[in-house]
Amino acid sequence: MSVEAFDRVELDGTGIDRITEAEVVAVVRDALAHGRGGRIFTPNVDILRRAQRDDECRRHLQDADLVVADGMPLIWASKLSGAPLPERVAGSSLIWSLSAGLGLDQRSIFVLGGTPAADDATADGATRAADRLLAACPGLRVAGTSCPPYGFDNDPLTYSDHCAKVVDARPDLVFVGLGYPKQERFISRLRSELPQTWFIGCGAAVNFVAGDIERAPRWMQRTGLEWAHRLGTEPRRLAGRYLRHDAPYALRLLAQAPAQRARAR
């Protein structure tokens, strides 16, 4: 199954692949079998908003081989516009399904991100996440893990060391959980050095898998309320972004969608 087999739905100028989570896994497995790497980008409302004014964000979107909708407002807007996306495809779900799929082929992952270890006797978040994925996905191999300290991207030498660790491991797929835009910048730097590797920026997914942050219950995920759960768990970090910027943009996106449908007739 090739990437070209899927058409894209336009939402406020951003093209999103009409693809299911199972199809994403199938595409990645097929590409790896043919020696091809790639990049998965999982935009949510915040990324769509940023793409309106941020050249770097648009470059990351343009560089992606697969762009999938990580947010129920995007699914609702696509339905209102008359070009429905089949389902939400979240990075926090893909970390499990991609690992399971790669396990079927005896392939390897690299986990980067997570919470640094509290002391020498405690495993860091990336290691704990990798151990859980390994236990849950028969056949999966872990090529390596890396849990950069906070602010590591401000030190060129430290940044290069973490990049080199991934390159030296030669994994089939890299989960980069650094948050946007750090994770996408990291992926952009490594793509040319690992052309046969797949990359996905997965945000808080590494913390979810490691057990350091609890993901919202399934009913909140399905009904588009996962943002409320995240806001409740990290109010200081997320309140300004969610309430001041993302919520008004989501409402505008939904309000404009029927007009897009009318224009397409």
Buried (B, 14 or more C-beta within 10 A) or exposed (E): BEBEEBEBBEBBEBBBBBBBBEBBBBBBBEBBEEEBBBBBBBBBBBBBBBBEEBEEBBEBBEBBBBBBBBBBBBBBBBBBBBBBBBBBBBBBBBBBBBBBBBBEBEBBBBBBBBBEBEEEEEBBBBBBBBBBBBEEBEBBBBBBBBBBEEEBBEEEEBBEEBBEBBBEBBBBBBBBBBBBBBBBBBBBBBBEEBEEBBBBBBBBBBBBBBEBBEBBEEEBBEEBBBBEBBBEBEEEEBEEBBEEBBBEBBEEBBEBBEEBEEEEE
